[in-house]
Amino acid sequence: MFTTLTWRYIFSDCKYLNTQCGMSDEVKKIFVVDDDEMLSLALEDYLERKTTHQVHLFETGEECLKHLEEDPDIIILDYNLNSVHKNAANGLIILEAIKSRNKGIKVVMLSSQEANGIVLQTIDLGAEQYVVKDEDAFDKIVSICNNKK
């Protein structure tokens, strides 16, 4: 059985396969910030299978902020981040903190919240995209990460 590292090696040497699989040639550093461990692990696995990007998981926004100096290309940020850690800041507060430190980091909100007001609020605060957690969410995130919106 091939490991993710093996697939990365195979795909990095074959631009034809990268093109056919929808993979980007550029390796990006992606932070996933979500307190739902199962979802985070599933998204990490999906991104590692569908892209060549490096994925780092964080359970809270505060953990993510401690690692901003690692200069991520994209942060996938959940809106509600306090289901496990009750005192954790929500996604809006973390989004504001990220943008106040580095306006150039692309932030994509990932949430089950579908209210237009929440979507507009996150976009106003600097989120590039808002993805609703549905059956197409992971594919949308892969597309965004590969700059294919």
C-alpha positions, 0 to 999 in steps of 0.5 A: 500500500502506498503512503501519502509520502509515496504518492507525493513523490510519484505525483511530484515527478509526473506533471501529466498525472498532476494535471490529470488529477487536478493537482497544483504544481505549487506546494502550499502550506494549509492550516485547518482550524476546526474543533471537530477532530473527525472532520479535521482528520477527514479533511486532512486526509482528503487534501493529502490525497487530492493535492500535494499541499502540506496540511497542519491541523489546529483544534483552536484558533489560539493554537493557529495564531501561535503558528502564524509565523510559519507563514501559511498560504491558506487557513481553513477556519471554522466559524464555531470553535468552542464545542470542545474548549468552551473558552476558545474564541470563535472564528470571527475573532480569530479571523480578525486576529489573523488579518490584523497580523497578516492581511495577505494570508488567504482565509477560507471560512468552513462552517455549517452556518448558512445565514447570509448575515454570517457569510457577509460578516466573514467576507467583510472581515477579510475571508476570501471564501465561505464554504458551507459544510455539505457533501461538496465542501471538501471538493470546493476546498481542494479547488480553492487550494488549487486556485481553481475557485 
